[in-house]
């Protein structure tokens, strides 16, 4: 038997997923730039700010690129 792949069904759906991926990538880049600026400008005691920024940056990776929410969705 051949396994069926679940993926985008049409070109508009593929385009929407690609746009979402690019938006998430842009947000992650912005967070990384902010994290870099905080890390290089604050001399002492910057680790709480960097930890918060790291957690904020980890959420879109887990949500959109690792597809963790799909673990709790019912199969169709």
Buried (B, 14 or more C-beta within 10 A) or exposed (E): EEEEEEEEEEEEEEEEEEEEEEEBEEBBEEBEEBBEEBEEEEEEEBEEBBEEBEEBBEEBEEEBEEEEEEEEEEEE
